[in-house]
Amino acid sequence: MTAQESGTTAAGTETLRERLLASLVTARDRTTLLTSCVEDPDLTAQHSPLMSPLVWDLAHIGNQEELWLLRNVGGREAMRPDIDVLYDAFEHPRSERPSLPLLPPAEARKYAAEVRGRALDLLEGADFEGGSRLTEAGFAFGMIAQHEQQHDETMLITHQLRTGPAVLTAPAHEPVPPYTGPAEVLVPGGPFTMGTSTEPWALDNERPAHVREVAPFWIDTVPVTNAAYQAFIADGGYDTERWWTPEGWAHVRRNSLKAPLYWRREGSQWLRRRFGVTEVVPPEEPVLHVCWYEADAYARWAGRRLPTEAEWEKAARHDPVTGRSTRYPWGDADPEPEHANLGQRHLSPAPVGSYPAGRSPLGVRQLIGDVWEWTSSDLEPYPGFAAFPYREYSEVFFGPEYKVMRGGSFAVDAVACRGTFRNWDYPIRRQIFAGFRTARPESA
């Protein structure tokens, strides 16, 4: 069932309720996995000043669920008003959170579980029609499922930053033949519909749908691979100023960057650390853990550029036969395992050329899942943007400080990933599961 098919009939309402329940349960199962695979000292430790202690994320998930579902939707009294300020992400930067009087692990688990029990009771009797905008089509419940999955991805990033033996496991990718298809795809020029006004659980920065005009351009069929990025390194990419923006060059010099995060050279091989395991960098996988400056420098070195956000979305959603924009590259159906590498089913990107069923009508592959893809665009509101349900979700981040990423990663769940979904971060960030693909004008 697609999100739009959640109808107003009784059967449609129950189908929507089941979908919301499944999304909430899937998110909580993942949260439990990420917080039960380590002992309490690892939960309360700060593994990097860039990240919160895992126990903060756990209680924050519960606090946001209480705030939006129990208090705002259900009109309930606050369970723990004394902890609201501790788990307000805008009150305390991540670097300060270990010094706060946080709930200890057992109490955080108990609090989150009590909130969830009450939220599921609320869901059982929720009315999705004729109420507030928060309850329409189950938006608030969908928002909370997305919020928890976003923090699950954040916690997975913390696990990657954590030192020590491996505690997470996942199946290896199925072998695929080396990708030998076309290196790039021509995306036709002309208008297309960007964003959405109909996706029930879309967040405010994805709205509203509007028409964008895009000149014809070429885009990489698959994300840039580790092997391709190693060629950039071997050619002196990190030592050649002309490939970098002035800010990027200053960042590289100041931090002595020589390769993606977690890479190290041993003899003639590049090795990487991945969730506690040291391994040879797989040449066929999309490059991972590069910042925007690195992606931009590689693109310049290759004689190309990063795609704009609008170009990326047109490559992902535009169907040249019908002229419409689909929800996903493969169409309007919700993601299935054959479409994309999502939901932490694996602990790395899939080799390029995987998931042929997920390609766009134009033939571009792996636009959803595997790695977030840096674009050249700053995070800006769409024409007609309106903050909802709170301005701190998007509005406070608009401006040139943040660069947009698209497409999701292997760490993103399907509920928090779609063709219109927008992510963003500072251009120096490398701990996130980000890679990129490049583009060029048609005439270049």
Contacts in CASP RR format, 6 or more apart in sequence:
PFRMAT RR
TARGET T0000
AUTHOR 0000-0000-0000
METHOD contacts of the structure
MODEL  1
MTAQESGTTAAGTETLRERLLASLVTARDRTTLLTSCVEDPDLTAQHSPL
MSPLVWDLAHIGNQEELWLLRNVGGREAMRPDIDVLYDAFEHPRSERPSL
PLLPPAEARKYAAEVRGRALDLLEGADFEGGSRLTEAGFAFGMIAQHEQQ
HDETMLITHQLRTGPAVLTAPAHEPVPPYTGPAEVLVPGGPFTMGTSTEP
WALDNERPAHVREVAPFWIDTVPVTNAAYQAFIADGGYDTERWWTPEGWA
HVRRNSLKAPLYWRREGSQWLRRRFGVTEVVPPEEPVLHVCWYEADAYAR
WAGRRLPTEAEWEKAARHDPVTGRSTRYPWGDADPEPEHANLGQRHLSPA
PVGSYPAGRSPLGVRQLIGDVWEWTSSDLEPYPGFAAFPYREYSEVFFGP
EYKVMRGGSFAVDAVACRGTFRNWDYPIRRQIFAGFRTARPESA
1 15 0 8 1.000
1 19 0 8 1.000
1 334 0 8 1.000
2 327 0 8 1.000
2 332 0 8 1.000
2 333 0 8 1.000
2 334 0 8 1.000
3 137 0 8 1.000
3 199 0 8 1.000
3 200 0 8 1.000
3 201 0 8 1.000
3 327 0 8 1.000
3 334 0 8 1.000
4 198 0 8 1.000
4 199 0 8 1.000
4 200 0 8 1.000
4 332 0 8 1.000
6 12 0 8 1.000
6 15 0 8 1.000
6 16 0 8 1.000
6 19 0 8 1.000
6 128 0 8 1.000
6 137 0 8 1.000
6 200 0 8 1.000
7 13 0 8 1.000
7 15 0 8 1.000
7 16 0 8 1.000
8 129 0 8 1.000
13 128 0 8 1.000
13 129 0 8 1.000
16 128 0 8 1.000
16 137 0 8 1.000
16 138 0 8 1.000
17 123 0 8 1.000
17 124 0 8 1.000
17 126 0 8 1.000
17 128 0 8 1.000
20 123 0 8 1.000
20 138 0 8 1.000
20 141 0 8 1.000
20 142 0 8 1.000
20 145 0 8 1.000
21 120 0 8 1.000
21 123 0 8 1.000
23 141 0 8 1.000
23 142 0 8 1.000
23 145 0 8 1.000
23 415 0 8 1.000
24 116 0 8 1.000
24 119 0 8 1.000
24 120 0 8 1.000
24 123 0 8 1.000
24 141 0 8 1.000
24 142 0 8 1.000
24 144 0 8 1.000
24 145 0 8 1.000
24 148 0 8 1.000
26 145 0 8 1.000
26 149 0 8 1.000
26 413 0 8 1.000
26 415 0 8 1.000
27 145 0 8 1.000
27 148 0 8 1.000
27 149 0 8 1.000
27 152 0 8 1.000
27 413 0 8 1.000
27 415 0 8 1.000
28 116 0 8 1.000
28 148 0 8 1.000
30 149 0 8 1.000
30 152 0 8 1.000
30 343 0 8 1.000
30 344 0 8 1.000
30 413 0 8 1.000
31 58 0 8 1.000
31 61 0 8 1.000
31 112 0 8 1.000
31 148 0 8 1.000
31 151 0 8 1.000
31 152 0 8 1.000
31 155 0 8 1.000
33 168 0 8 1.000
34 54 0 8 1.000
34 152 0 8 1.000
34 155 0 8 1.000
34 156 0 8 1.000
34 159 0 8 1.000
34 168 0 8 1.000
35 43 0 8 1.000
35 54 0 8 1.000
35 55 0 8 1.000
35 58 0 8 1.000
35 105 0 8 1.000
35 109 0 8 1.000
35 155 0 8 1.000
37 167 0 8 1.000
37 168 0 8 1.000
38 54 0 8 1.000
38 162 0 8 1.000
38 167 0 8 1.000
40 104 0 8 1.000
40 105 0 8 1.000
42 54 0 8 1.000
42 162 0 8 1.000
43 53 0 8 1.000
43 54 0 8 1.000
43 55 0 8 1.000
43 58 0 8 1.000
43 105 0 8 1.000
44 53 0 8 1.000
44 54 0 8 1.000
44 55 0 8 1.000
44 98 0 8 1.000
44 102 0 8 1.000
44 104 0 8 1.000
44 105 0 8 1.000
45 53 0 8 1.000
45 98 0 8 1.000
46 52 0 8 1.000
46 53 0 8 1.000
46 95 0 8 1.000
46 97 0 8 1.000
46 98 0 8 1.000
47 158 0 8 1.000
47 161 0 8 1.000
47 162 0 8 1.000
47 163 0 8 1.000
48 158 0 8 1.000
48 161 0 8 1.000
48 431 0 8 1.000
49 94 0 8 1.000
49 95 0 8 1.000
50 94 0 8 1.000
50 161 0 8 1.000
50 429 0 8 1.000
50 431 0 8 1.000
51 94 0 8 1.000
51 154 0 8 1.000
51 157 0 8 1.000
51 158 0 8 1.000
51 161 0 8 1.000
51 431 0 8 1.000
52 60 0 8 1.000
52 94 0 8 1.000
52 97 0 8 1.000
52 154 0 8 1.000
52 158 0 8 1.000
53 97 0 8 1.000
53 98 0 8 1.000
53 102 0 8 1.000
54 155 0 8 1.000
54 158 0 8 1.000
55 102 0 8 1.000
55 103 0 8 1.000
55 104 0 8 1.000
55 105 0 8 1.000
55 108 0 8 1.000
56 87 0 8 1.000
56 97 0 8 1.000
56 100 0 8 1.000
56 102 0 8 1.000
57 151 0 8 1.000
57 154 0 8 1.000
57 155 0 8 1.000
57 158 0 8 1.000
58 105 0 8 1.000
58 108 0 8 1.000
58 109 0 8 1.000
58 112 0 8 1.000
59 83 0 8 1.000
59 86 0 8 1.000
59 87 0 8 1.000
59 102 0 8 1.000
59 103 0 8 1.000
59 108 0 8 1.000
59 111 0 8 1.000
59 112 0 8 1.000
60 87 0 8 1.000
60 89 0 8 1.000
60 151 0 8 1.000
61 112 0 8 1.000
61 147 0 8 1.000
61 148 0 8 1.000
61 151 0 8 1.000
62 87 0 8 1.000
62 111 0 8 1.000
62 112 0 8 1.000
62 115 0 8 1.000
62 116 0 8 1.000
63 80 0 8 1.000
63 83 0 8 1.000
63 84 0 8 1.000
63 87 0 8 1.000
63 111 0 8 1.000
63 115 0 8 1.000
64 87 0 8 1.000
64 144 0 8 1.000
64 147 0 8 1.000
65 112 0 8 1.000
65 115 0 8 1.000
65 116 0 8 1.000
65 119 0 8 1.000
65 144 0 8 1.000
65 147 0 8 1.000
65 148 0 8 1.000
66 78 0 8 1.000
66 79 0 8 1.000
66 80 0 8 1.000
66 115 0 8 1.000
66 119 0 8 1.000
67 84 0 8 1.000
68 134 0 8 1.000
68 140 0 8 1.000
68 143 0 8 1.000
68 144 0 8 1.000
68 389 0 8 1.000
69 115 0 8 1.000
69 119 0 8 1.000
69 122 0 8 1.000
69 123 0 8 1.000
69 140 0 8 1.000
69 141 0 8 1.000
69 144 0 8 1.000
70 76 0 8 1.000
70 79 0 8 1.000
70 115 0 8 1.000
70 118 0 8 1.000
70 119 0 8 1.000
70 122 0 8 1.000
71 77 0 8 1.000
71 78 0 8 1.000
72 134 0 8 1.000
72 140 0 8 1.000
72 389 0 8 1.000
73 122 0 8 1.000
73 126 0 8 1.000
73 132 0 8 1.000
73 134 0 8 1.000
73 135 0 8 1.000
73 140 0 8 1.000
74 122 0 8 1.000
76 118 0 8 1.000
78 84 0 8 1.000
79 111 0 8 1.000
79 114 0 8 1.000
79 115 0 8 1.000
80 111 0 8 1.000
83 103 0 8 1.000
83 111 0 8 1.000
85 91 0 8 1.000
86 92 0 8 1.000
86 100 0 8 1.000
86 101 0 8 1.000
86 102 0 8 1.000
86 103 0 8 1.000
89 392 0 8 1.000
90 392 0 8 1.000
90 396 0 8 1.000
92 100 0 8 1.000
102 108 0 8 1.000
103 111 0 8 1.000
119 141 0 8 1.000
119 144 0 8 1.000
123 141 0 8 1.000
126 135 0 8 1.000
126 138 0 8 1.000
126 141 0 8 1.000
127 135 0 8 1.000
128 135 0 8 1.000
128 136 0 8 1.000
128 137 0 8 1.000
128 138 0 8 1.000
129 136 0 8 1.000
130 136 0 8 1.000
133 139 0 8 1.000
133 388 0 8 1.000
133 389 0 8 1.000
134 140 0 8 1.000
134 389 0 8 1.000
136 200 0 8 1.000
137 200 0 8 1.000
137 201 0 8 1.000
138 200 0 8 1.000
138 201 0 8 1.000
139 200 0 8 1.000
139 201 0 8 1.000
140 389 0 8 1.000
142 201 0 8 1.000
142 415 0 8 1.000
143 201 0 8 1.000
143 203 0 8 1.000
143 389 0 8 1.000
145 415 0 8 1.000
145 416 0 8 1.000
146 201 0 8 1.000
146 203 0 8 1.000
146 415 0 8 1.000
146 416 0 8 1.000
149 412 0 8 1.000
149 413 0 8 1.000
149 415 0 8 1.000
149 416 0 8 1.000
150 416 0 8 1.000
152 344 0 8 1.000
152 411 0 8 1.000
152 413 0 8 1.000
153 409 0 8 1.000
153 411 0 8 1.000
153 412 0 8 1.000
153 413 0 8 1.000
153 416 0 8 1.000
153 433 0 8 1.000
156 168 0 8 1.000
156 344 0 8 1.000
156 411 0 8 1.000
156 433 0 8 1.000
157 411 0 8 1.000
157 431 0 8 1.000
157 432 0 8 1.000
157 433 0 8 1.000
159 167 0 8 1.000
159 168 0 8 1.000
159 275 0 8 1.000
160 262 0 8 1.000
160 274 0 8 1.000
160 275 0 8 1.000
160 431 0 8 1.000
161 431 0 8 1.000
162 276 0 8 1.000
163 276 0 8 1.000
164 276 0 8 1.000
165 276 0 8 1.000
166 275 0 8 1.000
166 276 0 8 1.000
166 277 0 8 1.000
167 275 0 8 1.000
168 275 0 8 1.000
168 347 0 8 1.000
169 347 0 8 1.000
170 344 0 8 1.000
170 345 0 8 1.000
170 346 0 8 1.000
170 347 0 8 1.000
171 345 0 8 1.000
171 346 0 8 1.000
172 346 0 8 1.000
173 341 0 8 1.000
173 346 0 8 1.000
173 348 0 8 1.000
173 350 0 8 1.000
173 351 0 8 1.000
173 354 0 8 1.000
174 354 0 8 1.000
176 350 0 8 1.000
176 351 0 8 1.000
176 353 0 8 1.000
176 354 0 8 1.000
178 284 0 8 1.000
179 221 0 8 1.000
179 222 0 8 1.000
179 284 0 8 1.000
179 351 0 8 1.000
179 352 0 8 1.000
179 353 0 8 1.000
181 221 0 8 1.000
182 221 0 8 1.000
183 220 0 8 1.000
183 221 0 8 1.000
184 218 0 8 1.000
184 219 0 8 1.000
184 220 0 8 1.000
184 221 0 8 1.000
184 440 0 8 1.000
185 218 0 8 1.000
185 219 0 8 1.000
185 220 0 8 1.000
185 221 0 8 1.000
185 315 0 8 1.000
185 362 0 8 1.000
185 363 0 8 1.000
185 364 0 8 1.000
186 216 0 8 1.000
186 217 0 8 1.000
186 218 0 8 1.000
186 362 0 8 1.000
186 442 0 8 1.000
187 214 0 8 1.000
187 216 0 8 1.000
187 217 0 8 1.000
187 218 0 8 1.000
187 219 0 8 1.000
187 311 0 8 1.000
187 314 0 8 1.000
187 315 0 8 1.000
187 318 0 8 1.000
187 362 0 8 1.000
187 364 0 8 1.000
188 216 0 8 1.000
188 320 0 8 1.000
189 213 0 8 1.000
189 214 0 8 1.000
189 215 0 8 1.000
189 216 0 8 1.000
189 217 0 8 1.000
190 213 0 8 1.000
190 214 0 8 1.000
190 215 0 8 1.000
190 216 0 8 1.000
191 211 0 8 1.000
191 212 0 8 1.000
191 213 0 8 1.000
191 214 0 8 1.000
192 211 0 8 1.000
192 212 0 8 1.000
192 214 0 8 1.000
192 313 0 8 1.000
192 314 0 8 1.000
192 317 0 8 1.000
192 318 0 8 1.000
192 323 0 8 1.000
192 325 0 8 1.000
193 209 0 8 1.000
193 210 0 8 1.000
193 211 0 8 1.000
193 212 0 8 1.000
193 317 0 8 1.000
193 324 0 8 1.000
193 325 0 8 1.000
194 209 0 8 1.000
194 210 0 8 1.000
194 211 0 8 1.000
194 212 0 8 1.000
194 310 0 8 1.000
194 313 0 8 1.000
194 314 0 8 1.000
194 325 0 8 1.000
194 382 0 8 1.000
194 420 0 8 1.000
195 202 0 8 1.000
195 206 0 8 1.000
195 207 0 8 1.000
195 208 0 8 1.000
195 209 0 8 1.000
195 210 0 8 1.000
195 313 0 8 1.000
195 325 0 8 1.000
195 382 0 8 1.000
195 420 0 8 1.000
196 202 0 8 1.000
196 206 0 8 1.000
196 207 0 8 1.000
196 208 0 8 1.000
196 209 0 8 1.000
196 420 0 8 1.000
197 207 0 8 1.000
197 208 0 8 1.000
197 209 0 8 1.000
198 209 0 8 1.000
199 206 0 8 1.000
199 327 0 8 1.000
199 418 0 8 1.000
199 420 0 8 1.000
201 415 0 8 1.000
202 418 0 8 1.000
202 420 0 8 1.000
202 421 0 8 1.000
203 393 0 8 1.000
203 394 0 8 1.000
203 421 0 8 1.000
204 385 0 8 1.000
204 386 0 8 1.000
204 387 0 8 1.000
204 388 0 8 1.000
204 389 0 8 1.000
204 393 0 8 1.000
204 394 0 8 1.000
204 395 0 8 1.000
205 379 0 8 1.000
205 381 0 8 1.000
205 382 0 8 1.000
205 385 0 8 1.000
205 393 0 8 1.000
205 394 0 8 1.000
205 422 0 8 1.000
206 382 0 8 1.000
206 420 0 8 1.000
206 421 0 8 1.000
206 422 0 8 1.000
207 382 0 8 1.000
207 385 0 8 1.000
207 386 0 8 1.000
208 382 0 8 1.000
208 383 0 8 1.000
208 384 0 8 1.000
208 385 0 8 1.000
210 382 0 8 1.000
210 383 0 8 1.000
210 384 0 8 1.000
212 310 0 8 1.000
212 314 0 8 1.000
214 308 0 8 1.000
214 310 0 8 1.000
214 311 0 8 1.000
214 314 0 8 1.000
215 441 0 8 1.000
215 442 0 8 1.000
216 441 0 8 1.000
216 442 0 8 1.000
217 307 0 8 1.000
217 311 0 8 1.000
217 439 0 8 1.000
217 440 0 8 1.000
217 441 0 8 1.000
217 442 0 8 1.000
218 439 0 8 1.000
218 440 0 8 1.000
218 441 0 8 1.000
218 442 0 8 1.000
218 444 0 8 1.000
219 307 0 8 1.000
219 311 0 8 1.000
219 312 0 8 1.000
219 315 0 8 1.000
219 364 0 8 1.000
219 437 0 8 1.000
219 438 0 8 1.000
219 439 0 8 1.000
220 437 0 8 1.000
220 438 0 8 1.000
220 439 0 8 1.000
221 363 0 8 1.000
221 364 0 8 1.000
221 365 0 8 1.000
222 286 0 8 1.000
222 352 0 8 1.000
222 353 0 8 1.000
222 365 0 8 1.000
222 366 0 8 1.000
222 437 0 8 1.000
223 286 0 8 1.000
223 287 0 8 1.000
223 349 0 8 1.000
223 352 0 8 1.000
223 366 0 8 1.000
223 370 0 8 1.000
223 371 0 8 1.000
223 373 0 8 1.000
223 435 0 8 1.000
223 436 0 8 1.000
223 437 0 8 1.000
224 286 0 8 1.000
224 287 0 8 1.000
224 295 0 8 1.000
224 298 0 8 1.000
224 435 0 8 1.000
224 436 0 8 1.000
224 437 0 8 1.000
224 438 0 8 1.000
225 283 0 8 1.000
225 284 0 8 1.000
225 285 0 8 1.000
225 286 0 8 1.000
225 287 0 8 1.000
225 352 0 8 1.000
226 270 0 8 1.000
226 281 0 8 1.000
226 282 0 8 1.000
226 283 0 8 1.000
226 284 0 8 1.000
226 285 0 8 1.000
226 286 0 8 1.000
226 287 0 8 1.000
227 283 0 8 1.000
227 284 0 8 1.000
228 287 0 8 1.000
228 302 0 8 1.000
229 260 0 8 1.000
229 287 0 8 1.000
229 290 0 8 1.000
229 298 0 8 1.000
230 270 0 8 1.000
230 281 0 8 1.000
230 283 0 8 1.000
232 297 0 8 1.000
232 298 0 8 1.000
232 301 0 8 1.000
232 302 0 8 1.000
233 258 0 8 1.000
233 259 0 8 1.000
235 301 0 8 1.000
237 243 0 8 1.000
237 297 0 8 1.000
237 301 0 8 1.000
238 252 0 8 1.000
238 257 0 8 1.000
238 258 0 8 1.000
238 259 0 8 1.000
240 301 0 8 1.000
241 249 0 8 1.000
242 300 0 8 1.000
243 297 0 8 1.000
243 298 0 8 1.000
243 300 0 8 1.000
243 301 0 8 1.000
244 252 0 8 1.000
244 293 0 8 1.000
244 296 0 8 1.000
244 297 0 8 1.000
244 300 0 8 1.000
245 293 0 8 1.000
245 296 0 8 1.000
245 297 0 8 1.000
247 293 0 8 1.000
247 427 0 8 1.000
248 293 0 8 1.000
248 296 0 8 1.000
248 297 0 8 1.000
248 427 0 8 1.000
251 257 0 8 1.000
251 291 0 8 1.000
251 293 0 8 1.000
251 428 0 8 1.000
252 293 0 8 1.000
257 294 0 8 1.000
259 265 0 8 1.000
259 270 0 8 1.000
260 272 0 8 1.000
260 287 0 8 1.000
260 288 0 8 1.000
260 289 0 8 1.000
260 290 0 8 1.000
260 294 0 8 1.000
260 430 0 8 1.000
261 289 0 8 1.000
261 290 0 8 1.000
261 430 0 8 1.000
261 431 0 8 1.000
262 272 0 8 1.000
262 273 0 8 1.000
262 274 0 8 1.000
262 289 0 8 1.000
263 270 0 8 1.000
263 271 0 8 1.000
263 272 0 8 1.000
263 281 0 8 1.000
263 289 0 8 1.000
264 270 0 8 1.000
264 271 0 8 1.000
264 272 0 8 1.000
265 271 0 8 1.000
269 280 0 8 1.000
269 281 0 8 1.000
270 280 0 8 1.000
270 281 0 8 1.000
271 278 0 8 1.000
271 279 0 8 1.000
271 280 0 8 1.000
271 281 0 8 1.000
272 278 0 8 1.000
272 279 0 8 1.000
272 280 0 8 1.000
272 281 0 8 1.000
274 347 0 8 1.000
274 348 0 8 1.000
275 347 0 8 1.000
282 348 0 8 1.000
282 351 0 8 1.000
284 351 0 8 1.000
284 352 0 8 1.000
285 348 0 8 1.000
285 349 0 8 1.000
285 350 0 8 1.000
285 351 0 8 1.000
285 352 0 8 1.000
286 349 0 8 1.000
286 352 0 8 1.000
286 366 0 8 1.000
286 370 0 8 1.000
286 371 0 8 1.000
286 435 0 8 1.000
287 371 0 8 1.000
287 435 0 8 1.000
287 436 0 8 1.000
288 348 0 8 1.000
288 349 0 8 1.000
288 371 0 8 1.000
288 433 0 8 1.000
288 434 0 8 1.000
288 435 0 8 1.000
289 430 0 8 1.000
289 431 0 8 1.000
289 432 0 8 1.000
289 433 0 8 1.000
289 434 0 8 1.000
289 435 0 8 1.000
290 298 0 8 1.000
290 374 0 8 1.000
290 430 0 8 1.000
290 434 0 8 1.000
290 435 0 8 1.000
290 436 0 8 1.000
291 427 0 8 1.000
291 428 0 8 1.000
291 429 0 8 1.000
291 430 0 8 1.000
291 434 0 8 1.000
292 374 0 8 1.000
292 403 0 8 1.000
292 427 0 8 1.000
292 428 0 8 1.000
292 429 0 8 1.000
293 427 0 8 1.000
293 428 0 8 1.000
294 430 0 8 1.000
295 306 0 8 1.000
295 374 0 8 1.000
295 434 0 8 1.000
295 435 0 8 1.000
295 436 0 8 1.000
296 305 0 8 1.000
296 306 0 8 1.000
296 374 0 8 1.000
296 376 0 8 1.000
298 436 0 8 1.000
298 438 0 8 1.000
299 305 0 8 1.000
299 306 0 8 1.000
299 436 0 8 1.000
299 438 0 8 1.000
302 438 0 8 1.000
303 440 0 8 1.000
304 438 0 8 1.000
304 439 0 8 1.000
304 440 0 8 1.000
304 444 0 8 1.000
305 376 0 8 1.000
305 438 0 8 1.000
305 439 0 8 1.000
305 440 0 8 1.000
306 374 0 8 1.000
306 375 0 8 1.000
306 376 0 8 1.000
306 436 0 8 1.000
306 438 0 8 1.000
306 439 0 8 1.000
307 315 0 8 1.000
307 375 0 8 1.000
307 376 0 8 1.000
307 437 0 8 1.000
307 438 0 8 1.000
307 439 0 8 1.000
308 375 0 8 1.000
308 376 0 8 1.000
308 377 0 8 1.000
309 375 0 8 1.000
309 376 0 8 1.000
309 377 0 8 1.000
309 404 0 8 1.000
309 406 0 8 1.000
309 422 0 8 1.000
310 377 0 8 1.000
311 375 0 8 1.000
311 439 0 8 1.000
312 367 0 8 1.000
312 373 0 8 1.000
312 375 0 8 1.000
312 406 0 8 1.000
312 407 0 8 1.000
313 325 0 8 1.000
313 406 0 8 1.000
313 419 0 8 1.000
313 420 0 8 1.000
315 360 0 8 1.000
315 362 0 8 1.000
315 364 0 8 1.000
315 367 0 8 1.000
316 328 0 8 1.000
316 329 0 8 1.000
316 360 0 8 1.000
316 364 0 8 1.000
316 367 0 8 1.000
316 368 0 8 1.000
316 406 0 8 1.000
316 407 0 8 1.000
316 419 0 8 1.000
317 325 0 8 1.000
317 326 0 8 1.000
317 327 0 8 1.000
317 328 0 8 1.000
317 329 0 8 1.000
317 360 0 8 1.000
317 419 0 8 1.000
317 420 0 8 1.000
318 325 0 8 1.000
318 360 0 8 1.000
318 361 0 8 1.000
318 362 0 8 1.000
319 325 0 8 1.000
319 326 0 8 1.000
319 331 0 8 1.000
319 361 0 8 1.000
320 361 0 8 1.000
320 362 0 8 1.000
321 361 0 8 1.000
326 332 0 8 1.000
326 361 0 8 1.000
327 333 0 8 1.000
327 418 0 8 1.000
327 419 0 8 1.000
327 420 0 8 1.000
328 335 0 8 1.000
328 339 0 8 1.000
328 358 0 8 1.000
328 368 0 8 1.000
328 418 0 8 1.000
328 419 0 8 1.000
329 358 0 8 1.000
329 359 0 8 1.000
329 360 0 8 1.000
329 361 0 8 1.000
329 364 0 8 1.000
329 367 0 8 1.000
329 368 0 8 1.000
329 419 0 8 1.000
330 339 0 8 1.000
330 357 0 8 1.000
330 358 0 8 1.000
330 359 0 8 1.000
330 360 0 8 1.000
334 414 0 8 1.000
335 342 0 8 1.000
335 368 0 8 1.000
335 414 0 8 1.000
335 417 0 8 1.000
337 345 0 8 1.000
338 355 0 8 1.000
338 357 0 8 1.000
338 358 0 8 1.000
339 355 0 8 1.000
339 357 0 8 1.000
339 358 0 8 1.000
339 368 0 8 1.000
340 355 0 8 1.000
340 358 0 8 1.000
340 366 0 8 1.000
340 368 0 8 1.000
340 369 0 8 1.000
340 370 0 8 1.000
340 414 0 8 1.000
341 349 0 8 1.000
341 350 0 8 1.000
341 354 0 8 1.000
341 355 0 8 1.000
341 366 0 8 1.000
341 369 0 8 1.000
341 370 0 8 1.000
341 410 0 8 1.000
342 368 0 8 1.000
342 369 0 8 1.000
342 408 0 8 1.000
342 410 0 8 1.000
342 412 0 8 1.000
342 413 0 8 1.000
342 414 0 8 1.000
342 417 0 8 1.000
343 410 0 8 1.000
343 411 0 8 1.000
343 412 0 8 1.000
343 413 0 8 1.000
343 414 0 8 1.000
344 410 0 8 1.000
344 411 0 8 1.000
344 413 0 8 1.000
345 410 0 8 1.000
346 410 0 8 1.000
347 410 0 8 1.000
348 410 0 8 1.000
349 369 0 8 1.000
349 370 0 8 1.000
349 371 0 8 1.000
349 409 0 8 1.000
349 410 0 8 1.000
350 366 0 8 1.000
350 370 0 8 1.000
350 410 0 8 1.000
352 365 0 8 1.000
352 366 0 8 1.000
353 365 0 8 1.000
353 366 0 8 1.000
354 365 0 8 1.000
354 366 0 8 1.000
354 370 0 8 1.000
355 365 0 8 1.000
355 366 0 8 1.000
356 365 0 8 1.000
358 365 0 8 1.000
358 366 0 8 1.000
358 368 0 8 1.000
359 365 0 8 1.000
360 367 0 8 1.000
367 373 0 8 1.000
367 406 0 8 1.000
367 407 0 8 1.000
367 419 0 8 1.000
368 407 0 8 1.000
368 408 0 8 1.000
368 417 0 8 1.000
368 419 0 8 1.000
369 407 0 8 1.000
369 408 0 8 1.000
369 409 0 8 1.000
369 410 0 8 1.000
369 412 0 8 1.000
369 417 0 8 1.000
370 408 0 8 1.000
370 409 0 8 1.000
370 410 0 8 1.000
371 408 0 8 1.000
371 409 0 8 1.000
371 410 0 8 1.000
371 433 0 8 1.000
371 434 0 8 1.000
371 435 0 8 1.000
371 436 0 8 1.000
372 405 0 8 1.000
372 406 0 8 1.000
372 407 0 8 1.000
372 408 0 8 1.000
372 409 0 8 1.000
372 412 0 8 1.000
372 423 0 8 1.000
372 432 0 8 1.000
372 433 0 8 1.000
372 434 0 8 1.000
372 435 0 8 1.000
373 405 0 8 1.000
373 406 0 8 1.000
373 407 0 8 1.000
373 408 0 8 1.000
373 434 0 8 1.000
373 435 0 8 1.000
373 436 0 8 1.000
373 437 0 8 1.000
374 403 0 8 1.000
374 404 0 8 1.000
374 405 0 8 1.000
374 434 0 8 1.000
374 435 0 8 1.000
374 436 0 8 1.000
375 403 0 8 1.000
375 404 0 8 1.000
375 405 0 8 1.000
375 406 0 8 1.000
376 403 0 8 1.000
377 403 0 8 1.000
377 404 0 8 1.000
378 399 0 8 1.000
378 400 0 8 1.000
378 401 0 8 1.000
378 402 0 8 1.000
378 403 0 8 1.000
378 404 0 8 1.000
379 394 0 8 1.000
379 397 0 8 1.000
379 398 0 8 1.000
379 399 0 8 1.000
379 402 0 8 1.000
379 403 0 8 1.000
379 404 0 8 1.000
379 422 0 8 1.000
379 424 0 8 1.000
380 398 0 8 1.000
380 399 0 8 1.000
381 394 0 8 1.000
381 395 0 8 1.000
381 398 0 8 1.000
385 394 0 8 1.000
385 395 0 8 1.000
387 393 0 8 1.000
387 394 0 8 1.000
387 395 0 8 1.000
397 424 0 8 1.000
401 426 0 8 1.000
402 424 0 8 1.000
402 425 0 8 1.000
402 426 0 8 1.000
403 424 0 8 1.000
403 425 0 8 1.000
403 426 0 8 1.000
403 427 0 8 1.000
404 422 0 8 1.000
404 423 0 8 1.000
404 424 0 8 1.000
405 422 0 8 1.000
405 423 0 8 1.000
405 424 0 8 1.000
405 425 0 8 1.000
405 432 0 8 1.000
405 434 0 8 1.000
406 419 0 8 1.000
406 421 0 8 1.000
406 422 0 8 1.000
406 423 0 8 1.000
407 417 0 8 1.000
407 419 0 8 1.000
407 421 0 8 1.000
407 423 0 8 1.000
408 417 0 8 1.000
408 421 0 8 1.000
408 423 0 8 1.000
408 433 0 8 1.000
409 433 0 8 1.000
409 434 0 8 1.000
410 433 0 8 1.000
411 433 0 8 1.000
425 432 0 8 1.000
425 434 0 8 1.000
END
